[in-house]
Amino acid sequence: MAAMSDVLLLVGRLNYVWTNTESLLIYVIAHLLKVEKEAAIVVFLTLNTTRARIDLVERLAKLRSTSASDRKAVLGTMARLKKEAKMRNKYNHCIYAFDEHGDISSTQLMRLVEDDKHLRYGKVEPVDAAEIQLLEASIAEIVEISKDIWVFIKASDYVSDAL
């Protein structure tokens, strides 16, 4: 079981590093589209989900006009970001169960899984020491992804407008 304040602090950190990292996609979009930052901001904000933004960046990276080195860097980074999105989505789209001491004992995902005959919902997972370690590792990985995106931005021909 994990103390509520500890879990909420980690979820807050997760959201903070995620939001900062996702916002860097503005510069990646500007670079790949070869547009000014202002235009990239409009594109970024018009796409109202993380998935749509990542999909756009991946599709732009796959265009023939994108260099092989940029394609490799961008697609690799987006794969890492999508992997960490699972943790972010889990903690932003779940409900928490508490034990008799008020500590968080588990999460329950708010997702429906439907087949021909059954409807299931709410996969329950414990919030134990191992889960806390996974959450901390995810936060650390998102920070590393952010650093890698900054390296890419600084190395790009877009650098003068991006910074």
C-alpha positions in Angstrom: 0.0 0.0 0.0 1.2 3.5 -0.8 0.5 6.7 1.1 -1.9 8.8 -0.8 0.3 11.9 -0.6 3.3 9.9 -2.1 1.2 8.6 -5.0 -0.3 12.0 -5.7 3.1 13.7 -5.6 4.4 11.1 -8.2 1.3 11.5 -10.4 1.8 15.3 -10.2 5.5 14.9 -11.3 4.4 12.5 -14.0 2.0 15.1 -15.4 4.5 17.9 -15.1 7.3 16.1 -17.0 4.8 14.7 -19.5 3.3 18.2 -20.3 6.7 19.8 -20.7 7.9 16.9 -22.9 4.8 16.9 -25.1 5.0 20.6 -25.6 8.5 20.1 -27.3 6.6 18.4 -30.1 5.8 22.0 -31.3 9.5 22.4 -32.3 9.6 18.9 -33.9 6.5 19.8 -35.9 8.0 23.1 -36.9 11.2 21.4 -38.0 9.5 18.6 -40.0 7.0 20.9 -41.6 9.6 23.6 -42.2 7.3 26.3 -40.7 7.6 29.0 -38.1 7.0 28.2 -34.5 3.7 30.1 -34.5 2.3 27.9 -37.2 3.5 24.8 -35.4 1.7 26.0 -32.3 -1.5 26.3 -34.2 -1.1 22.7 -35.5 -0.2 21.4 -32.1 -3.1 23.1 -30.4 -5.6 22.1 -33.1 -4.8 18.4 -32.4 -6.5 17.9 -29.1 -5.0 14.6 -28.0 -1.5 13.3 -27.3 -2.1 10.4 -29.6 -3.0 12.7 -32.5 0.1 14.8 -31.9 2.4 11.8 -31.8 0.6 10.3 -34.9 1.2 13.6 -36.8 4.9 13.7 -35.8 5.4 10.0 -36.8 3.6 10.6 -40.2 5.7 13.7 -41.0 8.9 11.8 -40.1 7.9 9.1 -42.6 7.6 11.5 -45.5 10.2 11.2 -48.3 11.3 14.8 -47.6 12.5 13.9 -44.1 16.1 12.9 -43.9 16.9 9.3 -42.9 18.7 10.5 -39.8 15.7 12.7 -38.7 13.3 9.9 -39.4 15.3 7.5 -37.3 15.6 9.9 -34.4 12.0 11.0 -34.4 10.5 7.6 -34.8 12.7 6.2 -32.1 11.8 9.0 -29.7 8.1 8.7 -30.5 8.2 5.0 -29.8 9.7 5.7 -26.4 7.1 8.4 -25.7 4.2 6.1 -26.7 5.5 3.5 -24.3 5.5 6.0 -21.4 2.1 7.3 -22.4 0.7 4.0 -21.1 1.7 4.9 -17.5 0.5 8.5 -17.9 -2.9 7.3 -19.2 -3.2 4.7 -16.5 -2.8 7.3 -13.7 -4.9 10.0 -15.4 -7.8 7.7 -16.3 -8.3 5.5 -13.3 -10.0 5.6 -10.0 -8.2 4.8 -6.8 -9.1 2.2 -4.1 -8.1 2.9 -0.5 -7.4 0.6 2.4 -8.7 1.1 6.0 -5.8 3.5 6.7 -6.6 5.8 3.8 -3.6 4.6 1.8 -4.0 3.9 -1.9 -4.2 0.1 -2.4 -4.9 -0.2 -6.1 -6.0 1.5 -9.3 -8.9 0.6 -11.4 -8.8 1.5 -15.1 -11.8 3.2 -16.5 -11.9 1.4 -19.8 -14.4 -1.0 -21.3 -13.3 -4.2 -23.0 -16.1 -5.8 -25.1 -16.4 -8.9 -27.1 -19.4 -10.7 -28.6 -20.8 -12.0 -25.3 -19.1 -10.1 -22.5 -18.4 -6.6 -21.2 -15.5 -6.1 -18.8 -14.3 -3.0 -17.3 -11.9 -1.7 -14.7 -8.8 -3.7 -14.6 -7.6 -3.6 -11.0 -3.8 -3.3 -10.2 -2.1 -2.9 -6.8 -0.2 0.2 -5.9 2.7 -1.4 -4.1 6.4 -0.8 -3.9 7.0 -2.4 -7.3 4.4 -0.2 -8.9 5.9 2.9 -7.2 9.3 1.9 -8.7 7.7 1.6 -12.2 6.1 5.1 -11.8 9.4 6.6 -10.8 11.2 4.9 -13.7 8.6 6.2 -16.1 9.1 9.8 -14.8 12.9 9.4 -15.2 12.4 8.1 -18.8 10.2 10.9 -19.8 12.8 13.4 -18.5 15.4 11.6 -20.7 13.1 11.7 -23.7 12.7 15.5 -23.1 16.5 15.9 -23.1 16.8 13.8 -26.3 14.2 16.0 -28.0 16.1 19.1 -27.0 19.3 17.6 -28.5 17.4 16.9 -31.7 16.0 20.5 -31.8 19.3 22.1 -31.1 20.9 20.0 -33.9 18.2 20.8 -36.4 18.2 23.5 -39.0 15.3 25.0 -37.1 17.5 25.9 -34.1 17.6 29.6 -34.6 13.9 30.0 -34.4 13.3 27.3 -31.8 15.3 28.8 -28.9 
